[in-house]
Amino acid sequence: MRAPSNRIRGGGFFVAQAPPTTSPSGEGSELVMTEQMTGAQSLIRSLEHAGVDVVFGIPGGAILPAYDPLYDSAGVRHILMRHEQGAGHAAEGYAYATGRPGVCMATSGPGATNLVTPLTDAHMDSVPLVAITGQVATPLIGTDGFQEADICGITMPITKHNYLVKNAEDIPRTIAEAFHVASSGRPGPVLVDIAKDALQAATSFSWPQRLDMPGYRPVTKPHGKQVREAARMIAEARRPVLYVGGGVLRSGAAQELRVLAELTGVPVTTTLMARGVFPDSHPQNLGMPGMHGTVAAVGSLQKADLIVALGARFDDRVTGRLDSFAPGAKIVHADIDPAEISKNRHADVPIVGDCREVIADLVVAVRNDQAAGREGDYAAWWAQLDRLREVYPLGYEDADDGSLAPQKVIQRLGELVGPDATYVAGVGQHQMWAAQFIGYEKPGTFVNSGGLGTMGFSVPAALGAKVGDPERTVWAVDGDGCFQMTNQELATAAIEGIPIKVAVVNNGNLGMVRQWQTLFYDGRYSHTDLQTAPRDAKVRVPDFVRLAEAYGCVGLRCERAEDIDATIEKAMAVDDAPVVVDFSVNHDAMVWPMVGPGISNDNIQYARDMAPDWDDED
């Protein structure tokens, strides 16, 4: 059996789940429970023992034996999705909301292959996911049987681990291992492919009381010497920065991060995947770094003499042209996945461990240094950064033609709905505006597809997040292009009584692609006009308000700035049905600041053809 990879940044926000030692009925762990049943019954019983309460899926021939006992399960709710991709993203949203692995289920062949996108998405963003797929019967495997696909082979590069189960007696152990692997170490997706004859076969059910996985031992405790060296470097640095990534969110280390930041006085940047893990209102928060980051955040990394990377991976969207990134900085890199350390940027001090434990140990080491009189002086550094924040803040201009500014729509959404809601973004311009113009004060309140950049993520992920945390207000912030990829899940939301709210930032185009065509292709708008909000507004294809109503949702439209607040408040007043709001916004609005593709972060522009004056910062 292939050993599962240790692929994680942190591991406490997504809490590692050991197999339960008691049955749902409360029987003691000293009893070895055996019972005669089919493999399909064993699968459902295993899910119950693993603590699963919701499965997102679509039945089909190879997985159908499992759906029969699922019908009788009192503990597992099944939500019938309209597309397997939606099932996978809904499971991701559930994982974000609960900290537990999300579960999706599909049949063989096309059902399983439709899970490839959400599995890849979860893999790149370290989201714990267990996908269960049916497979053709064992004698048909390898024969190109009807609806056969080698889903284990297909998903090997995009899952943390996967299993092909051919024997019914292996089902409980495999399910227990799958949940342990998905949620421990660096979280990620695990696929369990079960042959149809294994589901139909008779077996004795026995839930494992312990797991024997000698090849899988994620390291969580950092090496003390490395932590002490990092503390020494922080004290000696003149221009340090905390570069905080999604691993800090995953490990549940928001509180520890705040203690470290306030103890040291070091500036903080939070990546797209870490928005909310450090409050936006905190005076030490410089904002988001990267291609569409703030000038202050990008400039702080470029001018730093020390970067302390916590659960971040130095991806290309943050570094820009790698050979010009932070040329004068030493690097402390903490990550639970040793494969990430020095992968893109050499680490002067590598620290392998769970981010929560790393930061907690680092706080102790810094306090010891400060007690011994070793403490950094960053007054001059903060003077530089404060000037960048003052001179180059995030902003936007209203459109000359009186149309809605998308930035204003999203900013008012955040202000009116507040920091306790969950905002689930799609991918593109609206995603960047949601990251920029909504204030995030709490971890887990911003959900998006970061590494893969999956259009269609928002609606099903919002649905899953609402299922995982029904009392929380959940807004999907989507674009008109993304929305059309998975909006069939509105039917799921309406029928299942899942009252999500969807803000469609509708500029009638594939907005980010159009922005690049404007900037880099001489305004040649090749195949980006979606006709969802034509400039004459006479014919909308589709009309999102009528589409929402056809799916059993409430449909609203806002086209004037003076109606933004009233429209949002009207949507918020609906709590018994999903709501879709079509915000028809300016076609030509762009995301700024921007670091163009393949160029240095030194060349960031805060508006078109307008770049910061770095000379005053040296």
C-alpha positions as CSV (number, residue, x, y, z in Angstrom):
1,M,0.0,0.0,0.0
2,R,1.3,3.4,-0.9
3,A,2.0,5.5,2.2
4,P,0.0,8.6,2.5
5,S,1.9,11.8,2.2
6,N,2.4,14.2,5.1
7,R,0.8,17.2,3.3
8,I,-0.3,19.9,5.8
9,R,0.2,23.4,7.0
10,G,-1.0,23.2,10.6
11,G,-3.4,20.7,11.9
12,G,-5.7,22.0,14.7
13,F,-8.4,24.1,13.1
14,F,-9.1,21.0,11.1
15,V,-8.9,18.8,14.1
16,A,-7.4,15.4,13.7
17,Q,-10.0,12.8,14.4
18,A,-8.9,9.4,15.9
19,P,-11.4,6.7,15.3
20,P,-14.1,6.8,18.0
21,T,-13.7,4.2,20.8
22,T,-17.4,4.0,21.5
23,S,-20.3,3.1,19.3
24,P,-23.0,5.7,18.6
25,S,-25.1,3.8,21.2
26,G,-22.4,4.4,23.8
27,E,-21.1,0.8,24.1
28,G,-17.6,0.6,25.7
29,S,-14.4,0.5,23.7
30,E,-13.4,-2.7,25.4
31,L,-15.9,-4.6,23.3
32,V,-15.0,-5.7,19.8
33,M,-18.2,-5.2,18.0
34,T,-18.9,-7.7,15.2
35,E,-22.1,-8.0,13.3
36,Q,-23.1,-9.7,10.0
37,M,-24.2,-7.4,7.3
38,T,-23.4,-6.5,3.7
39,G,-20.4,-4.4,2.7
40,A,-22.8,-1.5,1.9
41,Q,-24.3,-1.7,5.4
42,S,-20.7,-1.8,6.7
43,L,-19.9,1.3,4.8
44,I,-22.8,3.3,6.3
45,R,-22.1,1.9,9.8
46,S,-18.4,3.0,9.4
47,L,-19.5,6.5,8.4
48,E,-21.6,6.7,11.5
49,H,-18.7,5.5,13.7
50,A,-16.5,8.1,12.1
51,G,-18.9,10.8,13.3
52,V,-20.2,11.7,9.8
53,D,-23.5,13.6,10.0
54,V,-23.8,14.8,6.4
55,V,-22.9,13.3,3.0
56,F,-23.2,15.3,-0.2
57,G,-23.7,13.1,-3.3
58,I,-25.5,11.7,-6.3
59,P,-26.4,8.0,-6.6
60,G,-25.6,5.8,-9.6
61,G,-25.2,2.1,-10.6
62,A,-21.9,1.2,-8.9
63,I,-22.6,3.1,-5.6
64,L,-26.3,2.2,-5.5
65,P,-25.8,-0.7,-3.0
66,A,-24.6,1.9,-0.5
67,Y,-27.6,4.1,-1.0
68,D,-30.0,1.5,0.2
69,P,-28.8,1.3,3.8
70,L,-28.1,5.0,3.7
71,Y,-31.9,5.4,3.3
72,D,-32.3,3.8,6.8
73,S,-29.5,5.7,8.6
74,A,-30.7,7.8,11.5
75,G,-27.3,9.5,11.9
76,V,-26.2,10.4,8.4
77,R,-28.1,13.0,6.4
78,H,-27.7,12.7,2.6
79,I,-28.0,15.9,0.5
80,L,-28.8,15.2,-3.1
81,M,-26.7,17.6,-5.2
82,R,-27.2,18.4,-8.9
83,H,-23.6,17.7,-10.0
84,E,-20.7,15.8,-8.5
85,Q,-18.5,18.9,-8.6
86,G,-21.0,20.6,-6.5
87,A,-20.9,17.7,-4.0
88,G,-17.2,18.0,-3.7
89,H,-17.2,21.8,-3.2
90,A,-20.1,21.5,-0.7
91,A,-18.0,19.0,1.3
92,E,-15.2,21.6,1.2
93,G,-17.5,24.3,2.5
94,Y,-18.7,22.0,5.3
95,A,-15.1,21.3,6.3
96,Y,-14.3,25.0,6.5
97,A,-17.4,25.6,8.7
98,T,-16.9,22.7,11.1
99,G,-13.2,21.8,11.1
100,R,-14.1,18.2,10.3
101,P,-13.6,16.4,7.0
102,G,-16.4,16.9,4.5
103,V,-17.8,13.8,2.8
104,C,-19.0,13.4,-0.7
105,M,-20.2,10.4,-2.6
106,A,-20.4,9.5,-6.3
107,T,-20.7,6.5,-8.6
108,S,-18.1,5.1,-10.9
109,G,-16.8,6.5,-14.2
110,P,-18.2,10.0,-14.9
111,G,-19.5,10.4,-11.4
112,A,-16.1,9.8,-10.0
113,T,-14.3,11.9,-12.6
114,N,-16.6,14.8,-11.9
115,L,-15.0,14.9,-8.4
116,V,-11.5,15.5,-9.9
117,T,-11.8,19.3,-9.7
118,P,-13.0,19.6,-6.0
119,L,-10.4,17.0,-5.0
120,T,-7.7,19.0,-6.7
121,D,-9.0,22.2,-5.1
122,A,-9.0,20.5,-1.6
123,H,-5.5,19.2,-2.2
124,M,-4.0,22.6,-3.1
125,D,-5.8,24.4,-0.2
126,S,-5.3,21.6,2.4
127,V,-9.0,21.0,3.0
128,P,-9.9,17.7,4.8
129,L,-12.2,15.7,2.5
130,V,-13.2,12.1,2.2
131,A,-14.7,11.1,-1.2
132,I,-16.4,7.8,-1.5
133,T,-16.9,6.4,-5.0
134,G,-18.4,3.2,-6.3
135,Q,-16.4,1.1,-8.7
136,V,-17.4,-1.6,-11.2
137,A,-17.4,-5.1,-9.8
138,T,-13.9,-6.7,-9.3
139,P,-14.1,-9.0,-12.4
140,L,-14.7,-6.0,-14.6
141,I,-11.9,-3.8,-13.3
142,G,-9.4,-3.3,-16.1
143,T,-11.7,-4.4,-18.9
144,D,-13.1,-1.0,-19.8
145,G,-16.4,-2.0,-18.4
146,F,-19.4,0.3,-18.6
147,Q,-18.8,3.4,-16.5
148,E,-15.3,2.2,-15.4
149,A,-12.6,4.7,-14.8
150,D,-9.3,4.2,-12.8
151,I,-10.2,6.9,-10.4
152,C,-7.4,5.9,-8.0
153,G,-4.9,6.3,-10.8
154,I,-6.5,9.5,-12.0
155,T,-6.5,11.1,-8.5
156,M,-3.1,9.8,-7.2
157,P,-1.4,13.2,-7.8
158,I,-4.3,15.2,-6.3
159,T,-5.2,13.3,-3.2
160,K,-3.3,12.9,0.0
161,H,-4.0,9.2,-0.3
162,N,-6.5,7.0,-2.0
163,Y,-7.7,3.4,-1.6
164,L,-9.3,0.8,-3.9
165,V,-11.3,-1.6,-1.7
166,K,-12.1,-5.0,-3.2
167,N,-13.0,-6.9,-0.1
168,A,-15.9,-6.1,2.1
169,E,-14.1,-6.9,5.3
170,D,-11.6,-4.1,4.6
171,I,-14.3,-1.4,4.6
172,P,-14.3,-0.3,8.3
173,R,-10.5,-0.2,8.6
174,T,-10.2,1.8,5.3
175,I,-12.8,4.3,6.3
176,A,-11.2,4.8,9.7
177,E,-7.8,5.3,8.1
178,A,-9.3,7.7,5.5
179,F,-10.7,10.0,8.1
180,H,-7.5,9.9,10.1
181,V,-5.3,10.7,7.2
182,A,-7.6,13.5,5.8
183,S,-7.7,15.4,9.1
184,S,-4.2,14.8,10.6
185,G,-0.9,16.2,9.6
186,R,-1.4,18.5,6.7
187,P,-5.2,18.1,5.9
188,G,-6.2,17.0,2.5
189,P,-8.5,14.9,0.4
190,V,-8.7,11.1,0.6
191,L,-10.5,9.0,-1.9
192,V,-12.0,5.6,-1.1
193,D,-13.1,3.6,-4.2
194,I,-15.2,0.6,-3.4
195,A,-15.9,-2.2,-5.9
196,K,-19.6,-2.9,-6.3
197,D,-19.3,-6.6,-5.4
198,A,-17.5,-5.6,-2.2
199,L,-20.6,-3.5,-1.3
200,Q,-22.9,-6.4,-2.1
201,A,-20.9,-9.1,-0.3
202,A,-21.7,-10.5,3.2
203,T,-19.2,-9.5,5.8
204,S,-18.6,-9.2,9.6
205,F,-18.5,-5.6,10.7
206,S,-15.8,-4.7,13.2
207,W,-14.8,-1.1,13.8
208,P,-11.0,-0.9,14.5
209,Q,-10.1,0.1,18.0
210,R,-6.7,1.3,16.9
211,L,-5.0,2.1,13.6
212,D,-1.7,0.5,12.6
213,M,-0.1,2.9,10.1
214,P,3.6,2.7,10.7
215,G,4.5,4.7,7.6
216,Y,2.4,7.7,8.5
217,R,3.7,9.8,11.4
218,P,3.3,13.5,10.8
219,V,5.7,15.6,12.8
220,T,3.9,18.3,14.8
221,K,6.4,19.3,17.5
222,P,9.1,21.7,16.2
223,H,12.8,21.4,17.1
224,G,13.6,23.7,20.0
225,K,17.0,24.8,18.6
226,Q,15.4,26.0,15.4
227,V,12.7,27.9,17.3
228,R,15.3,29.6,19.5
229,E,17.3,30.6,16.4
230,A,14.2,32.1,14.9
231,A,13.6,34.2,18.0
232,R,17.2,35.4,17.9
233,M,16.8,36.5,14.3
234,I,13.6,38.4,15.1
235,A,15.3,40.3,17.9
236,E,18.3,41.2,15.7
237,A,16.3,42.2,12.6
238,R,15.6,45.8,11.7
239,R,12.9,45.1,9.1
240,P,11.1,41.9,10.0
241,V,7.7,40.7,8.6
242,L,5.4,37.9,9.6
243,Y,4.2,36.3,6.4
244,V,1.1,34.4,7.5
245,G,-0.5,31.7,5.3
246,G,-3.4,29.3,5.4
247,G,-1.5,26.9,7.7
248,V,-2.1,29.2,10.6
249,L,-5.8,29.1,10.0
250,R,-5.7,25.3,9.6
251,S,-3.9,24.8,12.8
252,G,-6.3,27.0,14.8
253,A,-3.4,29.3,15.8
254,A,-5.1,32.7,15.5
255,Q,-4.8,33.4,19.2
256,E,-1.2,32.4,19.3
257,L,-0.4,34.5,16.3
258,R,-1.9,37.6,17.9
259,V,0.2,37.0,21.0
260,L,3.4,36.6,19.0
261,A,2.6,39.7,16.8
262,E,1.8,41.9,19.8
263,L,4.8,40.6,21.8
264,T,7.3,41.4,19.1
265,G,5.6,44.4,17.4
266,V,6.4,42.8,14.0
267,P,4.2,43.8,11.0
268,V,1.8,41.1,9.8
269,T,0.7,40.2,6.2
270,T,-2.0,37.6,5.7
271,T,-2.3,35.7,2.5
272,L,-5.6,35.2,0.6
273,M,-5.9,31.8,2.4
274,A,-5.3,33.4,5.8
275,R,-7.7,36.4,5.6
276,G,-9.3,36.8,9.0
277,V,-6.7,34.8,11.0
278,F,-5.3,38.2,12.2
279,P,-7.9,41.0,12.5
280,D,-8.0,43.5,9.7
281,S,-8.6,46.2,12.2
282,H,-5.4,45.5,14.1
283,P,-2.8,48.2,13.7
284,Q,-0.1,45.7,12.8
285,N,-2.0,44.2,9.9
286,L,-0.6,45.4,6.6
287,G,-3.2,43.5,4.6
288,M,-2.8,40.9,1.9
289,P,0.5,40.4,-0.1
290,G,0.8,39.3,-3.7
291,M,-0.5,40.1,-7.1
292,H,-3.4,42.1,-5.9
293,G,-2.1,42.8,-2.4
294,T,-1.8,46.1,-0.7
295,V,1.2,48.3,-1.5
296,A,2.2,48.2,2.1
297,A,2.1,44.4,2.3
298,V,4.0,43.9,-1.0
299,G,6.5,46.6,-0.1
300,S,7.1,45.2,3.4
301,L,8.2,41.8,1.9
302,Q,10.3,43.4,-0.7
303,K,12.2,45.6,1.7
304,A,12.3,43.2,4.6
305,D,15.6,41.9,6.1
306,L,13.8,39.0,7.8
307,I,10.6,37.1,6.7
308,V,9.1,34.7,9.2
309,A,6.8,32.5,7.0
310,L,4.2,30.7,9.1
311,G,2.2,28.1,7.2
312,A,2.8,29.8,3.8
313,R,4.3,28.3,0.7
314,F,5.9,31.2,-1.2
315,D,3.6,30.6,-4.2
316,D,4.0,32.6,-7.4
317,R,1.0,34.8,-6.7
318,V,2.8,36.1,-3.6
319,T,6.4,36.2,-4.8
320,G,5.9,37.6,-8.3
321,R,9.1,36.9,-10.2
322,L,10.8,34.6,-7.7
323,D,14.4,35.7,-8.3
324,S,13.6,39.3,-7.4
325,F,11.4,38.5,-4.4
326,A,12.6,40.0,-1.1
327,P,16.2,40.2,-2.2
328,G,17.6,41.3,1.2
329,A,15.6,39.0,3.4
330,K,16.7,36.0,5.5
331,I,14.0,33.4,5.7
332,V,12.5,31.5,8.7
333,H,10.0,29.0,7.3
334,A,7.7,27.0,9.6
335,D,5.5,24.4,8.0
336,I,4.3,21.0,9.0
337,D,5.0,19.6,5.5
338,P,8.7,19.3,5.1
339,A,8.2,19.2,1.3
340,E,7.2,22.9,1.3
341,I,10.3,24.2,3.1
342,S,12.9,25.5,0.7
343,K,10.7,24.3,-2.3
344,N,10.5,27.8,-3.8
345,R,12.7,30.0,-1.6
346,H,15.6,28.7,0.5
347,A,15.0,28.7,4.2
348,D,17.8,29.9,6.4
349,V,16.0,28.5,9.4
350,P,13.6,25.6,8.5
351,I,11.1,24.6,11.2
352,V,9.0,21.5,10.6
353,G,5.9,21.4,12.9
354,D,2.3,22.3,13.4
355,C,1.9,26.1,13.2
356,R,0.1,26.3,16.5
357,E,2.9,24.5,18.3
358,V,5.6,26.4,16.4
359,I,4.1,29.8,17.3
360,A,3.5,28.8,20.9
361,D,7.1,27.8,21.3
362,L,8.3,30.9,19.5
363,V,6.3,33.1,22.0
364,V,8.2,31.4,24.8
365,A,11.5,31.8,23.1
366,V,10.9,35.5,22.4
367,R,9.8,36.1,26.0
368,N,13.0,34.5,27.2
369,D,15.1,36.7,24.8
370,Q,13.3,39.8,26.0
371,A,13.8,38.9,29.6
372,A,17.5,38.7,28.8
373,G,17.5,42.2,27.2
374,R,17.4,41.1,23.6
375,E,14.5,42.9,21.8
376,G,14.1,44.4,18.4
377,D,13.7,48.1,17.6
378,Y,11.5,48.6,14.6
379,A,10.5,52.3,14.9
380,A,12.2,53.3,11.7
381,W,10.7,50.3,9.9
382,W,7.2,51.2,11.0
383,A,7.7,54.8,9.9
384,Q,8.3,53.5,6.4
385,L,5.4,51.1,6.4
386,D,3.0,53.7,7.9
387,R,3.9,56.0,5.1
388,L,3.1,53.3,2.5
389,R,-0.3,52.7,4.2
390,E,-1.1,56.4,4.2
391,V,0.0,57.3,0.7
392,Y,-1.2,54.1,-1.1
393,P,-4.4,52.8,0.6
394,L,-6.9,50.6,-1.1
395,G,-9.4,52.6,-3.0
396,Y,-11.5,52.9,-6.1
397,E,-13.3,55.5,-8.2
398,D,-16.9,55.5,-9.1
399,A,-17.7,54.9,-12.8
400,D,-18.2,58.0,-15.0
401,D,-21.4,56.5,-16.5
402,G,-23.2,56.2,-13.2
403,S,-23.1,52.4,-13.1
404,L,-22.4,50.5,-9.9
405,A,-18.8,50.3,-8.7
406,P,-18.3,46.6,-7.8
407,Q,-15.9,47.6,-5.0
408,K,-18.6,49.7,-3.4
409,V,-21.1,46.9,-3.6
410,I,-18.8,44.5,-1.9
411,Q,-17.6,47.0,0.7
412,R,-21.2,47.8,1.7
413,L,-22.1,44.1,1.8
414,G,-19.3,43.6,4.4
415,E,-20.3,46.7,6.4
416,L,-24.0,45.9,6.5
417,V,-23.7,42.1,7.0
418,G,-20.8,42.4,9.5
419,P,-17.8,40.4,10.6
420,D,-19.7,37.4,12.1
421,A,-21.0,36.2,8.7
422,T,-19.1,33.8,6.4
423,Y,-18.3,35.1,2.9
424,V,-17.6,32.5,0.3
425,A,-16.0,33.9,-2.9
426,G,-15.8,32.5,-6.3
427,V,-12.7,33.1,-8.5
428,G,-11.8,36.3,-10.4
429,Q,-12.2,40.0,-9.9
430,H,-15.0,39.6,-7.4
431,Q,-12.8,37.3,-5.3
432,M,-10.0,39.9,-5.1
433,W,-12.5,42.7,-4.2
434,A,-14.0,40.4,-1.6
435,A,-10.5,39.9,-0.1
436,Q,-9.8,43.6,-0.3
437,F,-13.0,45.4,0.7
438,I,-14.6,43.2,3.3
439,G,-13.1,43.6,6.8
440,Y,-12.3,40.1,8.3
441,E,-12.0,40.1,12.0
442,K,-12.3,36.4,12.8
443,P,-10.7,33.2,11.4
444,G,-12.8,31.1,9.0
445,T,-15.0,33.9,7.9
446,F,-13.5,34.1,4.4
447,V,-13.7,31.0,2.3
448,N,-12.4,30.8,-1.3
449,S,-10.5,28.7,-3.8
450,G,-6.9,29.9,-3.6
451,G,-4.5,27.5,-5.1
452,L,-6.5,26.0,-7.9
453,G,-8.7,29.1,-8.5
454,T,-11.8,27.1,-9.3
455,M,-14.7,28.9,-11.0
456,G,-17.9,27.5,-9.7
457,F,-16.6,27.0,-6.2
458,S,-18.8,29.6,-4.4
459,V,-22.4,28.5,-4.5
460,P,-21.9,24.8,-3.5
461,A,-19.2,25.7,-1.0
462,A,-21.6,28.3,0.6
463,L,-24.2,25.6,0.7
464,G,-21.9,23.2,2.5
465,A,-20.8,26.0,4.9
466,K,-24.4,26.7,5.8
467,V,-25.1,23.1,6.4
468,G,-22.1,22.8,8.7
469,D,-23.0,26.0,10.6
470,P,-26.8,26.6,10.1
471,E,-26.9,29.5,12.6
472,R,-24.3,31.6,10.7
473,T,-25.3,33.9,7.9
474,V,-23.5,32.8,4.7
475,W,-23.1,35.0,1.7
476,A,-21.7,33.6,-1.6
477,V,-19.9,36.4,-3.4
478,D,-19.8,35.3,-7.0
479,G,-19.2,36.5,-10.5
480,D,-21.6,36.1,-13.4
481,G,-19.2,33.6,-15.1
482,C,-18.5,31.5,-12.0
483,F,-22.2,31.6,-11.0
484,Q,-23.2,29.9,-14.3
485,M,-20.9,27.0,-13.7
486,T,-22.7,25.6,-10.6
487,N,-25.8,27.6,-10.1
488,Q,-27.9,24.4,-10.5
489,E,-27.1,23.8,-6.8
490,L,-29.6,26.6,-6.1
491,A,-32.2,23.8,-6.6
492,T,-30.5,21.8,-3.9
493,A,-30.5,24.8,-1.5
494,A,-34.1,25.5,-2.1
495,I,-35.4,21.9,-1.8
496,E,-33.2,21.1,1.2
497,G,-34.1,24.4,3.0
498,I,-30.6,25.8,3.0
499,P,-31.0,29.6,2.9
500,I,-27.7,30.9,1.6
501,K,-27.5,34.3,0.0
502,V,-25.7,34.9,-3.3
503,A,-24.4,38.3,-4.4
504,V,-23.7,38.0,-8.1
505,V,-21.3,40.8,-9.1
506,N,-22.5,40.9,-12.7
507,N,-20.3,42.8,-15.1
508,G,-21.5,40.8,-18.1
509,N,-18.0,39.5,-18.8
510,L,-15.3,37.1,-17.7
511,G,-14.0,40.0,-15.7
512,M,-10.5,39.0,-14.8
513,V,-9.8,37.7,-18.3
514,R,-11.2,41.0,-19.7
515,Q,-8.9,42.9,-17.4
516,W,-5.9,41.1,-18.7
517,Q,-7.1,41.6,-22.3
518,T,-7.3,45.3,-21.6
519,L,-3.8,45.5,-20.1
520,F,-1.9,43.0,-22.1
521,Y,-3.8,42.3,-25.3
522,D,-4.5,45.8,-26.6
523,G,-8.2,45.7,-25.6
524,R,-8.9,42.7,-28.0
525,Y,-11.8,41.2,-26.1
526,S,-11.8,37.7,-27.5
527,H,-14.8,35.7,-26.2
528,T,-15.2,37.2,-22.8
529,D,-18.6,38.9,-23.2
530,L,-21.2,36.7,-21.4
531,Q,-24.3,38.9,-22.3
532,T,-25.6,38.6,-18.7
533,A,-25.6,42.4,-18.3
534,P,-25.4,43.9,-21.8
535,R,-24.8,47.7,-21.9
536,D,-28.3,48.3,-23.3
537,A,-29.7,46.0,-20.5
538,K,-32.5,45.0,-22.9
539,V,-31.8,41.3,-23.1
540,R,-30.0,39.4,-20.3
541,V,-29.0,35.8,-21.1
542,P,-29.8,34.5,-18.6
543,D,-31.8,36.8,-16.4
544,F,-30.5,35.9,-13.0
545,V,-33.6,37.1,-11.2
546,R,-35.9,34.9,-13.2
547,L,-33.4,32.1,-13.0
548,A,-33.4,32.3,-9.2
549,E,-37.1,32.3,-9.1
550,A,-37.2,29.3,-11.4
551,Y,-35.0,27.5,-8.9
552,G,-37.4,28.3,-6.0
553,C,-35.2,31.2,-4.7
554,V,-35.9,34.9,-4.1
555,G,-34.4,36.9,-6.9
556,L,-33.5,40.6,-6.6
557,R,-31.7,43.1,-8.8
558,C,-29.7,46.3,-8.0
559,E,-28.5,48.7,-10.7
560,R,-28.2,52.0,-8.8
561,A,-25.8,53.0,-6.1
562,E,-28.6,54.5,-4.0
563,D,-30.3,51.1,-3.9
564,I,-27.3,49.0,-2.7
565,D,-28.1,49.2,1.0
566,A,-31.9,48.7,0.7
567,T,-31.3,45.7,-1.6
568,I,-28.8,44.0,0.8
569,E,-31.2,44.7,3.7
570,K,-34.1,43.1,1.8
571,A,-32.0,40.0,1.1
572,M,-31.0,39.8,4.8
573,A,-34.6,39.9,5.8
574,V,-35.3,36.7,4.0
575,D,-34.5,33.7,6.2
576,D,-36.6,30.9,4.8
577,A,-35.3,30.6,1.3
578,P,-32.1,31.1,-0.7
579,V,-31.7,34.6,-2.1
580,V,-29.9,35.7,-5.3
581,V,-29.0,39.4,-5.8
582,D,-28.0,40.5,-9.3
583,F,-25.7,43.5,-8.8
584,S,-25.3,44.9,-12.3
585,V,-21.9,46.6,-12.1
586,N,-19.6,48.6,-14.3
587,H,-18.1,46.5,-17.2
588,D,-14.7,48.1,-17.1
589,A,-13.8,48.1,-13.4
590,M,-10.4,46.6,-12.6
591,V,-8.7,45.2,-9.6
592,W,-5.9,47.3,-8.2
593,P,-3.2,47.2,-7.0
594,M,-1.6,44.7,-9.4
595,V,1.7,43.0,-10.0
596,G,1.6,41.9,-13.6
597,P,2.3,38.3,-14.6
598,G,6.0,37.4,-14.6
599,I,7.3,40.7,-13.3
600,S,8.9,41.7,-10.0
601,N,6.9,42.8,-7.0
602,D,9.0,46.0,-7.2
603,N,6.9,46.9,-10.2
604,I,3.5,46.9,-8.5
605,Q,1.0,49.4,-9.8
606,Y,-1.7,50.9,-7.5
607,A,-3.6,52.1,-10.5
608,R,-3.1,51.9,-14.3
609,D,0.3,53.3,-15.2
610,M,0.8,54.5,-11.6
611,A,3.5,53.0,-9.4
612,P,4.6,53.7,-5.9
613,D,7.7,55.8,-5.3
614,W,10.0,53.4,-3.5
615,D,12.9,55.9,-3.3
616,D,11.5,57.6,-0.3
617,E,11.4,54.2,1.5
618,D,15.0,53.3,1.3
